[in-house]
Amino acid sequence: MRRVILKPGEIFSNDHLKRTGAFNASALSAATDIIEQVRLYGDQALREYTAKFDGVEIERFRVPYAELADAASKLDEELVRALRQAAEQIRDFHERQKQQSWFTVRADGAMVGSKIEPLESVGIYVPGGRALYPSTVLMNAIPASVAGVDRIVCVTPPTKDGSVDPAILEACRISGVTEIYTVGGAQAIGALAYGTETIAPVAKITGPGNAYVAAAKKIVSGDVGIDMIAGPSEVCVVADESASPALVAIDLMAQAEHDPLAACYFVTFSEEYADEVEAMIKRHMQASTRAEITDASLADQGLIVICENMKQALEAVNVIAPEHLELHIKDALSYLGAIRNAGAIFLGAWTPEALGDYAAGPNHTLPTGGTARYASPLSVDEFVKKSSVIQYSPQALMNDARTVMSIAHHEGLWAHARSVELRKNLIETGDAFRLEGNLGNLDEGGTR
């Protein structure tokens, strides 16, 4: 892992970082071509790309419901139990995020409020490739289900025999997914956004993916909603010498094993302690089943930051703005207020990031690449939309007429001002009742 040793008073900056973007120009160009082909040729394009990229000939993309019902019987009982417990805790957390429509009436009779409605449909992308991710289904579909979305569509690349992993199917079943299609990559994003003969378009797309999926989401955003453009996963571990080097090491590796591009930041206070942690990484690596990926990530994207004190360390954290932040320090909770930028914060030695990935309840779809400076975890809010509601009485209109007319005239919007002035004149002449019927022709004085 690369090292940065901060001098007393030195401020950690973005210049110390080596960020990897969510996608590059090549991925953007390829995704653009793929999406255009899906728009033009629909299911035919999906079949051709599935054969090309996944090596599978698919005739029927939709997974029959009977396969969902049968999925649990193909899984180890312990995994089924684990998925169901995780789903229960994820649902409980997200139920607490639900908001209700609200309305308030001012003293003058003006009623204003916010009407909250679930989206009609969402598409969830579940990656394939190096690993299978039933947890992605839980973390995306359950908030949509809690929000009240009627149509929850899952797309995921087929396995080599053209099927879907039973764990993903079981996760879909317990999460409230209504449709599943065996299609992945940028072509799946195009199908969700614009529709094909088989797949009807959705209102919003969520879920992580590779660079081509990220580029595709960028391309279709605006035509449909998206959750975020997620880059490589990342963790930042802050540890003082009270922390176990073995635990710090394994937590860094837990992030590194995702992907060679996963970023691992280790913030500590002495080179000697950093040496201990790196030595433990080498020991753990001997037993790792993903040692090659882990080693590549730590070598290329790993960074150790040696700080003088906690203030300097937390300043570095806020610059990094990590997706996941672990505080392996004494009295970790007391430093929570100093953390401004982090997707998820894990406090203390007994709270490894893996808990947040699977079972704790908060969402594991988090802002990456420093976007935690302004972005938040996936939540129920992503699956609802709000409409403002306004209803005025004659008295309320009279109270606000002067304000509206003054601003409208300044902005040069004559009809805006006049629309209020006509109503004001009707009220002043006692003809306000005409608003309930036919106004007929109004002269400059606001009367017939």
N, C-alpha and C positions, 0 to 999 in steps of 0.2 A: 504494500500500500504506500502511496506517495505521502510525504509528510510536509506540513507547514508548521513552523515554529514561530508563534507570534511574539514580538518584542513587547516589553511593558508599555502599555498605552496604545499599542498598534490595534487598528480596527480591521477585522476580517472583512473582505470585500468579494464581490463577484469575480474579480480578477484571479482569485485563488481557486475558483471552481472550473471544472471541465464538463459543462453540461452537454448532454446528448439530447437532441430534439426528438419530438414525437415521430417525425418523418422528414425525408429529404426531397429534393426536387425530382429525383428519379421515381420515388414512390408516388409522388403527386401526379406525375405524368402518366404512370402506368394505371393508377386508380382512375384518372380521368377517362382514359380509353376504355377501361373495363365498364365503368358506369354508363358510358355512352352506348356501348354494345348491349347492355342489359335494357336500357331504355328503348333501343331499336328492336331487339329480337327476343326479349323476355325470357321465357323458360328455355328456349333453344340456347341462348347465351349462357344461362346458368349451367346447363348440362355440359357444354363445351369447356367452360372454365373449371367445373368440378372434375372432369376427366383430365384436364391439363395439370391442375395444381394438386389435386388430391388422389389422382390415379384411380378414380372410381367412376363407373358408368351408373348414373342415376336416372331412373325413369319416373319414379314417383317421389317427390321431395317431401311431402307431408307425412309425418309419422302418425300411424293410426293410434287412436286412444287406447286400444287394447294393449299396445306395447307399454304404455305408461302404467296401466293397471297391473301388468305382469312384471314390471321392472324390479320391484322389491324382492321377488322370489329368486332373482338371479344374483343377488348381492349377499355379502356376509351380514349376518344379523347385527353385528356390532356397528357396521357402517350405517345400516338403516337407522339404528337407534341414534347414532351420532348426528345424522342429517336431521332427524326429527327434533332432537333436543336443540340443535343449533337454530333450526327454523322457528321454534317456539320462542327462543330468547331474542332472535332478530325481530320477530313480529311484535313482541312485547315492547321493545325499545322504540320501534317505529310507530306503534300505536300512540305513543306519547307525543309524537310530532304533529299529529293531526290538528288542523285548525278548522274552526267553524265559520260559516258566513256570519257577518255582524252588521248591524244597522244602528244608527243613533239619530235622534230627532232633536234639533236645536229648539231653543225657546220660541223662535219665530216661525216654526213649522217646517223648516227645511230638513228633509231626511237624506242622509248620506250613509253609504256603507260599502261593504265588499262582499260580493257573491262568489263563493268558492265552488268550483266544479272539477271533477276528475277529468283527465284527458280521455278521449274516446278509445284510443288505441296506442300501444307502445310496442316497439321492437327491441328485444334484448339480444345482444351479440355475446355468445359464449365461445371463447377461443378453443382451438384444438392445438395440435403441434406437440411441443415438448412435454406437455402435461394436460390432464383433463381437470376441469374446474367446476364441479357441481356447486361449490361455494359461490361462484359468480352468479349462478341462477338464483340462489337464495338471496343474495345481497341486492339484486336488481329487481327480481319479480315480487318479492314480499313487500317492499315499499309501494310498488305499483298496485298490488292487491289491496293493501291497507288504504291507499288513496281512493280506491273504488273504480279503478280502470276496468272497463268491461272486457276489452280484447288485449290480451298479453301474449305476444308472439315471441318465440325463441328461435333463433337461427344458430346453428353450430355445424362445423365441418363434419362430414361423415368419417367414420373410422375406415380402415383399409377394406373391410368387408361391406361397407356401405351402410352400416348401422350407426346407432347412437349409443354411447356408453350408458349402461343401465343406471349408474349413479346420477348422471345428468337427467335422465328420464324421471327417476324418483324425486329428484330435487324439483323438477318442473311440476310434478303432480302435487307435491305438498306445498308449493309456493303459489299455486293458482294460475299457472300458465295455461292458456287456452288453445294454442297452436304451436307445433314444433316442426321445423323444416331442416332437412339435412343439406345445408348449403353454408359455405363460409367465405371468408375473404372480402375483398372490396365488392365482389359481385353480390354478396348477401346484403351489404349496405345499400347498394343500388336498388335491389329488389324491395327492401323495406321502404325506401324513400319514394320510389316511383311505381312500384307494383309490377307484377307479371301476370300471365294467365292463371297461375296457381296462387301466388302470394299477393294479397291485397295490401296497398300501402298503409303505413302507420303515421301517426301524428308526431311521434318522437322516437329517437333511437338512443339507447344507452348500452353501456358495456365496453370492456377493454378489448384490445386486439393488437396485432402487429402494426408495423409502419404503414402498410397498405390499407388496413382497416382505419387507422387514425387519419390517413390522408383522405380516404373516402368519406369519413364523417365530416371532415372539414369542407369537402366539395359540396355535400348535400345540405349542409347547415344553412338555414334560411328558407329552403324549401320544406324542410322538416326541422323539428327541434332536435338538439343533441344534448347530452349531459356535459361532456367535456372532451377535450382532445388529450388523451392520457399518453404520456411518454413512458419511458422505462421506470420501473418501480424503484423506490429508494427508502433508505432508513438513515437516521442520524441517532447515534448512541452517545449520550453524555455520561461519563463515568468518572467518579473519584476513586481514591484508593480503598474506600470501604467496599467497593463492588468486587464480586468474584470475577477474575479474568476468564475463567471457563465459561461463565454465563454471558459475559460481554462478547466473547469470541463466537459462541454458538448463535447469538442473536444477530451478529453481523453476517454470519454465514447463512442464516435463515433468509435473509434478503438477497444475498448474492446468488443463491442457488436458483432463483427465478429465471435469470437471463444473464448472458455475458455483458449486457449493457446496464444491468441494475447498478445503481449507485449506492455506495456504503460510506457514510461519514462517521468517523469516530473522534469525538471531542474529549480530551482529557487534560491532565495537568502536569505530567512528567513523562519524559522519554522512557524512563525505566519501566513505568507501568505500561506504556504502549508496547514495549518490547515483550512484556509478559503476555499481553493479549495476543500479539502476533504469534508467539510461541504456542499458545493454546490453539490458535487457528490451525497451525500445522498438525497438531496432535489430533484435533477433531477431523481434519481432512482425510486422515487415514481410514476412517470408517464411513465417510460420506459416499452415498450412492450417486451424487451429482458433483463429484469433485472437479471435473473438468470445467463445467459451467461456473462453479463457485470460484475456482482459482482464476479464471479469465476475468470475472467481474471484479474481484478484489484487486487484481493486478492492473487492470485498465481503468476502473472507475472508483477504486477505493481511495479514501483520503483520511489521513490522521491529522488532526489540528491540536497542537500543544498550546495551551493557554496559561496565562499567569494566574488567573483567578476566575471565580464564577461569573462575575460581571462580563468579562471578556468572552467567556464561553457562551453565555446566553445571547450576547450580541452576535456571535458567529451563527448560532442557531437561527436567529431571526433573519439573517442574510441568506442562509441556506434554504429556509422555508421548506423543511422536508415534508414529504408525504407522511412518513411515520417518524415520531420522535420518542425515544426511550430515555428516561432520566434514571440512571443507576447511581443515585447520589443520596447522601443523608438528607432527611426531611424533604423529599422530592416535592411533596404537595405545597410546601411553603414557597416554591419558586414558580408555581403555576401562573401567577399574575404577571411574571416577567416574559412569558412566552406569548409573542404576538402572532407568529407565523408558523403554523404546523397543521397538517391535515388531521392527524390523530396523535394524541399525547398519552404515553404509557408511563405510569408513575410507579417507581420502585422495582426492586429485584424480582418480585413475584408476578410481574405483569409483562411477560414477553409479547412481542408484536403478534406472534402467531395466534394469541387469544382473540385479538381484534380481527384477524383474517377469517376466523371460523365461528366463534361461539359467543363472544361477549355480548353482542347485540348491535352496537354501533356499526355503521356501514363501512365496508372495506374499500369501496370505490372512492378514492381520495385524490385531491389535486397533486400533480407531480411537477417536476421541473421548475420549482420556485413559484408556481401559481397559487400556492397556499397564501401568498401575500394578499390575494383578493378573492380566492375561490374557497368553496366549502365542500364537505363530504356530500355524497349522494344522499338524498332524503326524500321523505314523502312530498315535500314541496316541489320536487322535480316532476311530479306526476299529476299536479293540479294546475289549474289556471284561475286567475281572479278577474272578475269584472267589477268595475266601480259602478255603484248605483246611486242616482241622484234624483230626488223629487222635491220641487219647490212649491211653496204656497205663495199667494199674492204678497203677503207681508214679507216673506223671505226674499222674494225678488226685489221688492222696493228697497230692502236693506242693502242689497248687493249691487243694485243697478248702477249707481254712480261709479263704484269701483271698476266694474266690468267695462263700462263705456269709456272711462278715462284711459284704461290700459289699451283697449281696442283702438281708440283714436290714435294713440301714440304709435301703435304698430301699423297704422294705415289700413286697418281692416274695417271698412265702413259697414258692411252687412252684419258683422259681429255686433257692433255697437247698436245698429238699427234694430236688430232682432230683440234686444233688451228694451230699447227705447219704445218700440211699438207696444210692448206689453205694459211697460210703465205707464204710458199714456192711457191705455185701457183701464188700468186700475185707478188712475187719478180722475178719470171721467165717470167712474162707476160702471163701466162696461166690462168688467173683468169676467162676468158670467159668460160672455161670448166665447171664451176659450173652450168652454164645454161643448159648443156647437159650431155653427158656420160663421166665420168672421166676415165673410163677404169681402168687399173692397174697402180698404182702409185709406183715408186721405192722410195728408201730412200731419194732421192733428191727432191721428190715431182713432178716428171714428169713421162710420160708414160715409 
